[in-house]
Amino acid sequence: MKKTLIRSALVLLYVLLLVLMLVTGKRHTILIDNKDAADGAYEAINGMSVQIDNLESAEYYPGDRDKALVKGQRHRIKIELFDDEKVIEREFRVPFGQDMVLLSVPKLVAGIEPFIEPFTVKLEQASQESGGVQEQEHQQFGTDAEGLPLESGSPSASPSQQ
């Protein structure tokens, strides 16, 4: 009975340690965005300095977007506006399971929620966009001994004739 109790406690400890490491050790990419809203609900900030956690601060102007690599779920952002020298500090959490999020600084400053949105990269295959087979063009690969350009597929391009 005593051995079973000890083993159960160790298994519980390992599971708790696993959850703790998963939450605190995972890296996330935060895209820091300073762009206008498409519907005009808010405008980009005309010059600011943004610092996330203890990372180096960076300057942003309207239309800028940059990324910060962070570790863990909880973070602190510090925004210094250049125009009115106002400093805004706020804590936020990266949603569990999100590797990349978009943090809209103008939304945060305006008090619009949510200022953090999931960000996913959509990849489309070139064959779907072009509708199938693409024509191949002749490509040149250097010159022959006489200085004339070599074409792929031409007999002079083969190494056996040199």
MODELLER restraints for C-alpha pairs under 7 A, 6 or more apart:
rsr = mdl.restraints
at = mdl.atoms
rsr.add(forms.Gaussian(group=physical.xy_distance, feature=features.Distance(at['CA:23:A'], at['CA:72:A']), mean=6.05, stdev=0.5))
rsr.add(forms.Gaussian(group=physical.xy_distance, feature=features.Distance(at['CA:23:A'], at['CA:73:A']), mean=6.50, stdev=0.5))
rsr.add(forms.Gaussian(group=physical.xy_distance, feature=features.Distance(at['CA:24:A'], at['CA:71:A']), mean=6.79, stdev=0.5))
rsr.add(forms.Gaussian(group=physical.xy_distance, feature=features.Distance(at['CA:24:A'], at['CA:72:A']), mean=4.22, stdev=0.5))
rsr.add(forms.Gaussian(group=physical.xy_distance, feature=features.Distance(at['CA:24:A'], at['CA:73:A']), mean=6.50, stdev=0.5))
rsr.add(forms.Gaussian(group=physical.xy_distance, feature=features.Distance(at['CA:25:A'], at['CA:71:A']), mean=5.95, stdev=0.5))
rsr.add(forms.Gaussian(group=physical.xy_distance, feature=features.Distance(at['CA:25:A'], at['CA:72:A']), mean=5.52, stdev=0.5))
rsr.add(forms.Gaussian(group=physical.xy_distance, feature=features.Distance(at['CA:26:A'], at['CA:71:A']), mean=5.63, stdev=0.5))
rsr.add(forms.Gaussian(group=physical.xy_distance, feature=features.Distance(at['CA:26:A'], at['CA:72:A']), mean=5.52, stdev=0.5))
rsr.add(forms.Gaussian(group=physical.xy_distance, feature=features.Distance(at['CA:27:A'], at['CA:69:A']), mean=6.80, stdev=0.5))
rsr.add(forms.Gaussian(group=physical.xy_distance, feature=features.Distance(at['CA:27:A'], at['CA:70:A']), mean=5.59, stdev=0.5))
rsr.add(forms.Gaussian(group=physical.xy_distance, feature=features.Distance(at['CA:27:A'], at['CA:71:A']), mean=4.35, stdev=0.5))
rsr.add(forms.Gaussian(group=physical.xy_distance, feature=features.Distance(at['CA:27:A'], at['CA:72:A']), mean=6.31, stdev=0.5))
rsr.add(forms.Gaussian(group=physical.xy_distance, feature=features.Distance(at['CA:28:A'], at['CA:69:A']), mean=5.82, stdev=0.5))
rsr.add(forms.Gaussian(group=physical.xy_distance, feature=features.Distance(at['CA:28:A'], at['CA:70:A']), mean=5.34, stdev=0.5))
rsr.add(forms.Gaussian(group=physical.xy_distance, feature=features.Distance(at['CA:28:A'], at['CA:71:A']), mean=6.11, stdev=0.5))
rsr.add(forms.Gaussian(group=physical.xy_distance, feature=features.Distance(at['CA:28:A'], at['CA:99:A']), mean=4.93, stdev=0.5))
rsr.add(forms.Gaussian(group=physical.xy_distance, feature=features.Distance(at['CA:28:A'], at['CA:100:A']), mean=5.82, stdev=0.5))
rsr.add(forms.Gaussian(group=physical.xy_distance, feature=features.Distance(at['CA:29:A'], at['CA:67:A']), mean=6.50, stdev=0.5))
rsr.add(forms.Gaussian(group=physical.xy_distance, feature=features.Distance(at['CA:29:A'], at['CA:68:A']), mean=5.77, stdev=0.5))
rsr.add(forms.Gaussian(group=physical.xy_distance, feature=features.Distance(at['CA:29:A'], at['CA:69:A']), mean=4.73, stdev=0.5))
rsr.add(forms.Gaussian(group=physical.xy_distance, feature=features.Distance(at['CA:29:A'], at['CA:70:A']), mean=6.38, stdev=0.5))
rsr.add(forms.Gaussian(group=physical.xy_distance, feature=features.Distance(at['CA:29:A'], at['CA:99:A']), mean=6.20, stdev=0.5))
rsr.add(forms.Gaussian(group=physical.xy_distance, feature=features.Distance(at['CA:29:A'], at['CA:100:A']), mean=4.66, stdev=0.5))
rsr.add(forms.Gaussian(group=physical.xy_distance, feature=features.Distance(at['CA:29:A'], at['CA:101:A']), mean=6.48, stdev=0.5))
rsr.add(forms.Gaussian(group=physical.xy_distance, feature=features.Distance(at['CA:30:A'], at['CA:67:A']), mean=5.47, stdev=0.5))
rsr.add(forms.Gaussian(group=physical.xy_distance, feature=features.Distance(at['CA:30:A'], at['CA:68:A']), mean=5.17, stdev=0.5))
rsr.add(forms.Gaussian(group=physical.xy_distance, feature=features.Distance(at['CA:30:A'], at['CA:69:A']), mean=6.38, stdev=0.5))
rsr.add(forms.Gaussian(group=physical.xy_distance, feature=features.Distance(at['CA:30:A'], at['CA:100:A']), mean=5.85, stdev=0.5))
rsr.add(forms.Gaussian(group=physical.xy_distance, feature=features.Distance(at['CA:30:A'], at['CA:101:A']), mean=5.12, stdev=0.5))
rsr.add(forms.Gaussian(group=physical.xy_distance, feature=features.Distance(at['CA:30:A'], at['CA:102:A']), mean=5.93, stdev=0.5))
rsr.add(forms.Gaussian(group=physical.xy_distance, feature=features.Distance(at['CA:30:A'], at['CA:103:A']), mean=6.63, stdev=0.5))
rsr.add(forms.Gaussian(group=physical.xy_distance, feature=features.Distance(at['CA:31:A'], at['CA:65:A']), mean=6.69, stdev=0.5))
rsr.add(forms.Gaussian(group=physical.xy_distance, feature=features.Distance(at['CA:31:A'], at['CA:66:A']), mean=5.66, stdev=0.5))
rsr.add(forms.Gaussian(group=physical.xy_distance, feature=features.Distance(at['CA:31:A'], at['CA:67:A']), mean=4.34, stdev=0.5))
rsr.add(forms.Gaussian(group=physical.xy_distance, feature=features.Distance(at['CA:31:A'], at['CA:68:A']), mean=6.50, stdev=0.5))
rsr.add(forms.Gaussian(group=physical.xy_distance, feature=features.Distance(at['CA:31:A'], at['CA:101:A']), mean=6.09, stdev=0.5))
rsr.add(forms.Gaussian(group=physical.xy_distance, feature=features.Distance(at['CA:31:A'], at['CA:102:A']), mean=4.68, stdev=0.5))
rsr.add(forms.Gaussian(group=physical.xy_distance, feature=features.Distance(at['CA:31:A'], at['CA:103:A']), mean=5.88, stdev=0.5))
rsr.add(forms.Gaussian(group=physical.xy_distance, feature=features.Distance(at['CA:32:A'], at['CA:65:A']), mean=5.50, stdev=0.5))
rsr.add(forms.Gaussian(group=physical.xy_distance, feature=features.Distance(at['CA:32:A'], at['CA:66:A']), mean=5.29, stdev=0.5))
rsr.add(forms.Gaussian(group=physical.xy_distance, feature=features.Distance(at['CA:32:A'], at['CA:67:A']), mean=5.73, stdev=0.5))
rsr.add(forms.Gaussian(group=physical.xy_distance, feature=features.Distance(at['CA:32:A'], at['CA:102:A']), mean=6.28, stdev=0.5))
rsr.add(forms.Gaussian(group=physical.xy_distance, feature=features.Distance(at['CA:32:A'], at['CA:103:A']), mean=5.10, stdev=0.5))
rsr.add(forms.Gaussian(group=physical.xy_distance, feature=features.Distance(at['CA:32:A'], at['CA:104:A']), mean=6.33, stdev=0.5))
rsr.add(forms.Gaussian(group=physical.xy_distance, feature=features.Distance(at['CA:32:A'], at['CA:105:A']), mean=6.93, stdev=0.5))
rsr.add(forms.Gaussian(group=physical.xy_distance, feature=features.Distance(at['CA:33:A'], at['CA:64:A']), mean=6.32, stdev=0.5))
rsr.add(forms.Gaussian(group=physical.xy_distance, feature=features.Distance(at['CA:33:A'], at['CA:65:A']), mean=4.52, stdev=0.5))
rsr.add(forms.Gaussian(group=physical.xy_distance, feature=features.Distance(at['CA:33:A'], at['CA:66:A']), mean=6.81, stdev=0.5))
rsr.add(forms.Gaussian(group=physical.xy_distance, feature=features.Distance(at['CA:33:A'], at['CA:102:A']), mean=6.83, stdev=0.5))
rsr.add(forms.Gaussian(group=physical.xy_distance, feature=features.Distance(at['CA:33:A'], at['CA:103:A']), mean=5.93, stdev=0.5))
rsr.add(forms.Gaussian(group=physical.xy_distance, feature=features.Distance(at['CA:33:A'], at['CA:104:A']), mean=4.85, stdev=0.5))
rsr.add(forms.Gaussian(group=physical.xy_distance, feature=features.Distance(at['CA:33:A'], at['CA:105:A']), mean=6.05, stdev=0.5))
rsr.add(forms.Gaussian(group=physical.xy_distance, feature=features.Distance(at['CA:34:A'], at['CA:44:A']), mean=5.28, stdev=0.5))
rsr.add(forms.Gaussian(group=physical.xy_distance, feature=features.Distance(at['CA:34:A'], at['CA:45:A']), mean=6.49, stdev=0.5))
rsr.add(forms.Gaussian(group=physical.xy_distance, feature=features.Distance(at['CA:34:A'], at['CA:60:A']), mean=6.96, stdev=0.5))
rsr.add(forms.Gaussian(group=physical.xy_distance, feature=features.Distance(at['CA:34:A'], at['CA:61:A']), mean=6.90, stdev=0.5))
rsr.add(forms.Gaussian(group=physical.xy_distance, feature=features.Distance(at['CA:34:A'], at['CA:62:A']), mean=5.67, stdev=0.5))
rsr.add(forms.Gaussian(group=physical.xy_distance, feature=features.Distance(at['CA:34:A'], at['CA:63:A']), mean=5.52, stdev=0.5))
rsr.add(forms.Gaussian(group=physical.xy_distance, feature=features.Distance(at['CA:34:A'], at['CA:64:A']), mean=5.38, stdev=0.5))
rsr.add(forms.Gaussian(group=physical.xy_distance, feature=features.Distance(at['CA:34:A'], at['CA:65:A']), mean=6.14, stdev=0.5))
rsr.add(forms.Gaussian(group=physical.xy_distance, feature=features.Distance(at['CA:34:A'], at['CA:104:A']), mean=6.28, stdev=0.5))
rsr.add(forms.Gaussian(group=physical.xy_distance, feature=features.Distance(at['CA:34:A'], at['CA:105:A']), mean=5.83, stdev=0.5))
rsr.add(forms.Gaussian(group=physical.xy_distance, feature=features.Distance(at['CA:34:A'], at['CA:106:A']), mean=6.20, stdev=0.5))
rsr.add(forms.Gaussian(group=physical.xy_distance, feature=features.Distance(at['CA:35:A'], at['CA:43:A']), mean=6.90, stdev=0.5))
rsr.add(forms.Gaussian(group=physical.xy_distance, feature=features.Distance(at['CA:35:A'], at['CA:44:A']), mean=4.75, stdev=0.5))
rsr.add(forms.Gaussian(group=physical.xy_distance, feature=features.Distance(at['CA:35:A'], at['CA:62:A']), mean=5.89, stdev=0.5))
rsr.add(forms.Gaussian(group=physical.xy_distance, feature=features.Distance(at['CA:35:A'], at['CA:63:A']), mean=4.66, stdev=0.5))
rsr.add(forms.Gaussian(group=physical.xy_distance, feature=features.Distance(at['CA:35:A'], at['CA:64:A']), mean=6.76, stdev=0.5))
rsr.add(forms.Gaussian(group=physical.xy_distance, feature=features.Distance(at['CA:36:A'], at['CA:42:A']), mean=6.05, stdev=0.5))
rsr.add(forms.Gaussian(group=physical.xy_distance, feature=features.Distance(at['CA:36:A'], at['CA:43:A']), mean=4.39, stdev=0.5))
rsr.add(forms.Gaussian(group=physical.xy_distance, feature=features.Distance(at['CA:36:A'], at['CA:44:A']), mean=4.70, stdev=0.5))
rsr.add(forms.Gaussian(group=physical.xy_distance, feature=features.Distance(at['CA:37:A'], at['CA:43:A']), mean=6.38, stdev=0.5))
rsr.add(forms.Gaussian(group=physical.xy_distance, feature=features.Distance(at['CA:42:A'], at['CA:106:A']), mean=6.64, stdev=0.5))
rsr.add(forms.Gaussian(group=physical.xy_distance, feature=features.Distance(at['CA:42:A'], at['CA:107:A']), mean=6.84, stdev=0.5))
rsr.add(forms.Gaussian(group=physical.xy_distance, feature=features.Distance(at['CA:43:A'], at['CA:106:A']), mean=6.53, stdev=0.5))
rsr.add(forms.Gaussian(group=physical.xy_distance, feature=features.Distance(at['CA:44:A'], at['CA:62:A']), mean=5.12, stdev=0.5))
rsr.add(forms.Gaussian(group=physical.xy_distance, feature=features.Distance(at['CA:44:A'], at['CA:63:A']), mean=7.00, stdev=0.5))
rsr.add(forms.Gaussian(group=physical.xy_distance, feature=features.Distance(at['CA:44:A'], at['CA:106:A']), mean=5.66, stdev=0.5))
rsr.add(forms.Gaussian(group=physical.xy_distance, feature=features.Distance(at['CA:45:A'], at['CA:61:A']), mean=6.62, stdev=0.5))
rsr.add(forms.Gaussian(group=physical.xy_distance, feature=features.Distance(at['CA:45:A'], at['CA:62:A']), mean=5.85, stdev=0.5))
rsr.add(forms.Gaussian(group=physical.xy_distance, feature=features.Distance(at['CA:45:A'], at['CA:106:A']), mean=6.17, stdev=0.5))
rsr.add(forms.Gaussian(group=physical.xy_distance, feature=features.Distance(at['CA:46:A'], at['CA:61:A']), mean=5.52, stdev=0.5))
rsr.add(forms.Gaussian(group=physical.xy_distance, feature=features.Distance(at['CA:46:A'], at['CA:62:A']), mean=5.72, stdev=0.5))
rsr.add(forms.Gaussian(group=physical.xy_distance, feature=features.Distance(at['CA:47:A'], at['CA:60:A']), mean=5.66, stdev=0.5))
rsr.add(forms.Gaussian(group=physical.xy_distance, feature=features.Distance(at['CA:47:A'], at['CA:61:A']), mean=4.55, stdev=0.5))
rsr.add(forms.Gaussian(group=physical.xy_distance, feature=features.Distance(at['CA:47:A'], at['CA:81:A']), mean=6.36, stdev=0.5))
rsr.add(forms.Gaussian(group=physical.xy_distance, feature=features.Distance(at['CA:47:A'], at['CA:82:A']), mean=5.46, stdev=0.5))
rsr.add(forms.Gaussian(group=physical.xy_distance, feature=features.Distance(at['CA:48:A'], at['CA:59:A']), mean=5.61, stdev=0.5))
rsr.add(forms.Gaussian(group=physical.xy_distance, feature=features.Distance(at['CA:48:A'], at['CA:60:A']), mean=5.39, stdev=0.5))
rsr.add(forms.Gaussian(group=physical.xy_distance, feature=features.Distance(at['CA:48:A'], at['CA:61:A']), mean=6.68, stdev=0.5))
rsr.add(forms.Gaussian(group=physical.xy_distance, feature=features.Distance(at['CA:48:A'], at['CA:79:A']), mean=6.72, stdev=0.5))
rsr.add(forms.Gaussian(group=physical.xy_distance, feature=features.Distance(at['CA:48:A'], at['CA:80:A']), mean=5.45, stdev=0.5))
rsr.add(forms.Gaussian(group=physical.xy_distance, feature=features.Distance(at['CA:48:A'], at['CA:81:A']), mean=4.41, stdev=0.5))
rsr.add(forms.Gaussian(group=physical.xy_distance, feature=features.Distance(at['CA:48:A'], at['CA:82:A']), mean=5.27, stdev=0.5))
rsr.add(forms.Gaussian(group=physical.xy_distance, feature=features.Distance(at['CA:49:A'], at['CA:57:A']), mean=6.24, stdev=0.5))
rsr.add(forms.Gaussian(group=physical.xy_distance, feature=features.Distance(at['CA:49:A'], at['CA:58:A']), mean=5.43, stdev=0.5))
rsr.add(forms.Gaussian(group=physical.xy_distance, feature=features.Distance(at['CA:49:A'], at['CA:59:A']), mean=4.37, stdev=0.5))
rsr.add(forms.Gaussian(group=physical.xy_distance, feature=features.Distance(at['CA:49:A'], at['CA:60:A']), mean=6.19, stdev=0.5))
rsr.add(forms.Gaussian(group=physical.xy_distance, feature=features.Distance(at['CA:49:A'], at['CA:79:A']), mean=5.70, stdev=0.5))
rsr.add(forms.Gaussian(group=physical.xy_distance, feature=features.Distance(at['CA:49:A'], at['CA:80:A']), mean=5.06, stdev=0.5))
rsr.add(forms.Gaussian(group=physical.xy_distance, feature=features.Distance(at['CA:49:A'], at['CA:81:A']), mean=6.59, stdev=0.5))
rsr.add(forms.Gaussian(group=physical.xy_distance, feature=features.Distance(at['CA:50:A'], at['CA:57:A']), mean=5.28, stdev=0.5))
rsr.add(forms.Gaussian(group=physical.xy_distance, feature=features.Distance(at['CA:50:A'], at['CA:58:A']), mean=5.48, stdev=0.5))
rsr.add(forms.Gaussian(group=physical.xy_distance, feature=features.Distance(at['CA:50:A'], at['CA:59:A']), mean=6.42, stdev=0.5))
rsr.add(forms.Gaussian(group=physical.xy_distance, feature=features.Distance(at['CA:50:A'], at['CA:78:A']), mean=5.74, stdev=0.5))
rsr.add(forms.Gaussian(group=physical.xy_distance, feature=features.Distance(at['CA:50:A'], at['CA:79:A']), mean=4.67, stdev=0.5))
rsr.add(forms.Gaussian(group=physical.xy_distance, feature=features.Distance(at['CA:50:A'], at['CA:80:A']), mean=6.56, stdev=0.5))
rsr.add(forms.Gaussian(group=physical.xy_distance, feature=features.Distance(at['CA:51:A'], at['CA:57:A']), mean=4.20, stdev=0.5))
rsr.add(forms.Gaussian(group=physical.xy_distance, feature=features.Distance(at['CA:51:A'], at['CA:58:A']), mean=6.62, stdev=0.5))
rsr.add(forms.Gaussian(group=physical.xy_distance, feature=features.Distance(at['CA:51:A'], at['CA:77:A']), mean=5.71, stdev=0.5))
rsr.add(forms.Gaussian(group=physical.xy_distance, feature=features.Distance(at['CA:51:A'], at['CA:78:A']), mean=5.13, stdev=0.5))
rsr.add(forms.Gaussian(group=physical.xy_distance, feature=features.Distance(at['CA:51:A'], at['CA:79:A']), mean=6.60, stdev=0.5))
rsr.add(forms.Gaussian(group=physical.xy_distance, feature=features.Distance(at['CA:52:A'], at['CA:75:A']), mean=6.91, stdev=0.5))
rsr.add(forms.Gaussian(group=physical.xy_distance, feature=features.Distance(at['CA:52:A'], at['CA:76:A']), mean=5.71, stdev=0.5))
rsr.add(forms.Gaussian(group=physical.xy_distance, feature=features.Distance(at['CA:52:A'], at['CA:77:A']), mean=4.50, stdev=0.5))
rsr.add(forms.Gaussian(group=physical.xy_distance, feature=features.Distance(at['CA:52:A'], at['CA:78:A']), mean=6.42, stdev=0.5))
rsr.add(forms.Gaussian(group=physical.xy_distance, feature=features.Distance(at['CA:53:A'], at['CA:75:A']), mean=5.89, stdev=0.5))
rsr.add(forms.Gaussian(group=physical.xy_distance, feature=features.Distance(at['CA:53:A'], at['CA:76:A']), mean=5.08, stdev=0.5))
rsr.add(forms.Gaussian(group=physical.xy_distance, feature=features.Distance(at['CA:53:A'], at['CA:77:A']), mean=6.27, stdev=0.5))
rsr.add(forms.Gaussian(group=physical.xy_distance, feature=features.Distance(at['CA:73:A'], at['CA:93:A']), mean=5.31, stdev=0.5))
rsr.add(forms.Gaussian(group=physical.xy_distance, feature=features.Distance(at['CA:73:A'], at['CA:94:A']), mean=5.06, stdev=0.5))
rsr.add(forms.Gaussian(group=physical.xy_distance, feature=features.Distance(at['CA:74:A'], at['CA:92:A']), mean=5.92, stdev=0.5))
rsr.add(forms.Gaussian(group=physical.xy_distance, feature=features.Distance(at['CA:74:A'], at['CA:93:A']), mean=4.52, stdev=0.5))
rsr.add(forms.Gaussian(group=physical.xy_distance, feature=features.Distance(at['CA:74:A'], at['CA:94:A']), mean=6.57, stdev=0.5))
rsr.add(forms.Gaussian(group=physical.xy_distance, feature=features.Distance(at['CA:75:A'], at['CA:91:A']), mean=5.68, stdev=0.5))
rsr.add(forms.Gaussian(group=physical.xy_distance, feature=features.Distance(at['CA:75:A'], at['CA:92:A']), mean=5.49, stdev=0.5))
rsr.add(forms.Gaussian(group=physical.xy_distance, feature=features.Distance(at['CA:75:A'], at['CA:93:A']), mean=6.15, stdev=0.5))
rsr.add(forms.Gaussian(group=physical.xy_distance, feature=features.Distance(at['CA:76:A'], at['CA:90:A']), mean=5.73, stdev=0.5))
rsr.add(forms.Gaussian(group=physical.xy_distance, feature=features.Distance(at['CA:76:A'], at['CA:91:A']), mean=4.35, stdev=0.5))
rsr.add(forms.Gaussian(group=physical.xy_distance, feature=features.Distance(at['CA:76:A'], at['CA:92:A']), mean=6.31, stdev=0.5))
rsr.add(forms.Gaussian(group=physical.xy_distance, feature=features.Distance(at['CA:77:A'], at['CA:89:A']), mean=5.66, stdev=0.5))
rsr.add(forms.Gaussian(group=physical.xy_distance, feature=features.Distance(at['CA:77:A'], at['CA:90:A']), mean=5.44, stdev=0.5))
rsr.add(forms.Gaussian(group=physical.xy_distance, feature=features.Distance(at['CA:77:A'], at['CA:91:A']), mean=6.27, stdev=0.5))
rsr.add(forms.Gaussian(group=physical.xy_distance, feature=features.Distance(at['CA:78:A'], at['CA:88:A']), mean=5.74, stdev=0.5))
rsr.add(forms.Gaussian(group=physical.xy_distance, feature=features.Distance(at['CA:78:A'], at['CA:89:A']), mean=4.48, stdev=0.5))
rsr.add(forms.Gaussian(group=physical.xy_distance, feature=features.Distance(at['CA:78:A'], at['CA:90:A']), mean=6.70, stdev=0.5))
rsr.add(forms.Gaussian(group=physical.xy_distance, feature=features.Distance(at['CA:79:A'], at['CA:87:A']), mean=5.64, stdev=0.5))
rsr.add(forms.Gaussian(group=physical.xy_distance, feature=features.Distance(at['CA:79:A'], at['CA:88:A']), mean=5.05, stdev=0.5))
rsr.add(forms.Gaussian(group=physical.xy_distance, feature=features.Distance(at['CA:79:A'], at['CA:89:A']), mean=6.35, stdev=0.5))
rsr.add(forms.Gaussian(group=physical.xy_distance, feature=features.Distance(at['CA:80:A'], at['CA:86:A']), mean=5.81, stdev=0.5))
rsr.add(forms.Gaussian(group=physical.xy_distance, feature=features.Distance(at['CA:80:A'], at['CA:87:A']), mean=4.50, stdev=0.5))
rsr.add(forms.Gaussian(group=physical.xy_distance, feature=features.Distance(at['CA:80:A'], at['CA:88:A']), mean=6.48, stdev=0.5))
rsr.add(forms.Gaussian(group=physical.xy_distance, feature=features.Distance(at['CA:81:A'], at['CA:87:A']), mean=6.43, stdev=0.5))
rsr.add(forms.Gaussian(group=physical.xy_distance, feature=features.Distance(at['CA:98:A'], at['CA:118:A']), mean=6.72, stdev=0.5))
rsr.add(forms.Gaussian(group=physical.xy_distance, feature=features.Distance(at['CA:100:A'], at['CA:118:A']), mean=6.47, stdev=0.5))
rsr.add(forms.Gaussian(group=physical.xy_distance, feature=features.Distance(at['CA:100:A'], at['CA:119:A']), mean=5.51, stdev=0.5))
rsr.add(forms.Gaussian(group=physical.xy_distance, feature=features.Distance(at['CA:101:A'], at['CA:116:A']), mean=6.50, stdev=0.5))
rsr.add(forms.Gaussian(group=physical.xy_distance, feature=features.Distance(at['CA:101:A'], at['CA:117:A']), mean=5.62, stdev=0.5))
rsr.add(forms.Gaussian(group=physical.xy_distance, feature=features.Distance(at['CA:101:A'], at['CA:118:A']), mean=4.53, stdev=0.5))
rsr.add(forms.Gaussian(group=physical.xy_distance, feature=features.Distance(at['CA:101:A'], at['CA:119:A']), mean=4.83, stdev=0.5))
rsr.add(forms.Gaussian(group=physical.xy_distance, feature=features.Distance(at['CA:102:A'], at['CA:116:A']), mean=5.59, stdev=0.5))
rsr.add(forms.Gaussian(group=physical.xy_distance, feature=features.Distance(at['CA:102:A'], at['CA:117:A']), mean=5.22, stdev=0.5))
rsr.add(forms.Gaussian(group=physical.xy_distance, feature=features.Distance(at['CA:102:A'], at['CA:118:A']), mean=6.17, stdev=0.5))
rsr.add(forms.Gaussian(group=physical.xy_distance, feature=features.Distance(at['CA:102:A'], at['CA:119:A']), mean=5.76, stdev=0.5))
rsr.add(forms.Gaussian(group=physical.xy_distance, feature=features.Distance(at['CA:103:A'], at['CA:115:A']), mean=5.77, stdev=0.5))
rsr.add(forms.Gaussian(group=physical.xy_distance, feature=features.Distance(at['CA:103:A'], at['CA:116:A']), mean=4.56, stdev=0.5))
rsr.add(forms.Gaussian(group=physical.xy_distance, feature=features.Distance(at['CA:103:A'], at['CA:117:A']), mean=6.65, stdev=0.5))
rsr.add(forms.Gaussian(group=physical.xy_distance, feature=features.Distance(at['CA:104:A'], at['CA:115:A']), mean=5.31, stdev=0.5))
rsr.add(forms.Gaussian(group=physical.xy_distance, feature=features.Distance(at['CA:104:A'], at['CA:116:A']), mean=6.47, stdev=0.5))
rsr.add(forms.Gaussian(group=physical.xy_distance, feature=features.Distance(at['CA:107:A'], at['CA:115:A']), mean=5.37, stdev=0.5))
rsr.add(forms.Gaussian(group=physical.xy_distance, feature=features.Distance(at['CA:108:A'], at['CA:115:A']), mean=5.42, stdev=0.5))
rsr.add(forms.Gaussian(group=physical.xy_distance, feature=features.Distance(at['CA:138:A'], at['CA:151:A']), mean=6.66, stdev=0.5))
rsr.add(forms.Gaussian(group=physical.xy_distance, feature=features.Distance(at['CA:138:A'], at['CA:152:A']), mean=6.56, stdev=0.5))
rsr.add(forms.Gaussian(group=physical.xy_distance, feature=features.Distance(at['CA:139:A'], at['CA:151:A']), mean=5.90, stdev=0.5))
rsr.add(forms.Gaussian(group=physical.xy_distance, feature=features.Distance(at['CA:139:A'], at['CA:152:A']), mean=5.93, stdev=0.5))
rsr.add(forms.Gaussian(group=physical.xy_distance, feature=features.Distance(at['CA:140:A'], at['CA:149:A']), mean=6.49, stdev=0.5))
rsr.add(forms.Gaussian(group=physical.xy_distance, feature=features.Distance(at['CA:140:A'], at['CA:150:A']), mean=5.58, stdev=0.5))
rsr.add(forms.Gaussian(group=physical.xy_distance, feature=features.Distance(at['CA:140:A'], at['CA:151:A']), mean=4.60, stdev=0.5))
rsr.add(forms.Gaussian(group=physical.xy_distance, feature=features.Distance(at['CA:140:A'], at['CA:152:A']), mean=6.32, stdev=0.5))
rsr.add(forms.Gaussian(group=physical.xy_distance, feature=features.Distance(at['CA:141:A'], at['CA:150:A']), mean=5.54, stdev=0.5))
rsr.add(forms.Gaussian(group=physical.xy_distance, feature=features.Distance(at['CA:141:A'], at['CA:151:A']), mean=6.11, stdev=0.5))
rsr.add(forms.Gaussian(group=physical.xy_distance, feature=features.Distance(at['CA:141:A'], at['CA:152:A']), mean=6.84, stdev=0.5))
rsr.add(forms.Gaussian(group=physical.xy_distance, feature=features.Distance(at['CA:142:A'], at['CA:149:A']), mean=5.84, stdev=0.5))
rsr.add(forms.Gaussian(group=physical.xy_distance, feature=features.Distance(at['CA:142:A'], at['CA:150:A']), mean=5.84, stdev=0.5))
rsr.add(forms.Gaussian(group=physical.xy_distance, feature=features.Distance(at['CA:143:A'], at['CA:149:A']), mean=4.19, stdev=0.5))
rsr.add(forms.Gaussian(group=physical.xy_distance, feature=features.Distance(at['CA:143:A'], at['CA:150:A']), mean=5.15, stdev=0.5))
rsr.add(forms.Gaussian(group=physical.xy_distance, feature=features.Distance(at['CA:144:A'], at['CA:150:A']), mean=6.14, stdev=0.5))
rsr.add(forms.Gaussian(group=physical.xy_distance, feature=features.Distance(at['CA:150:A'], at['CA:156:A']), mean=6.90, stdev=0.5))
rsr.add(forms.Gaussian(group=physical.xy_distance, feature=features.Distance(at['CA:150:A'], at['CA:157:A']), mean=5.76, stdev=0.5))
rsr.add(forms.Gaussian(group=physical.xy_distance, feature=features.Distance(at['CA:151:A'], at['CA:157:A']), mean=6.61, stdev=0.5))
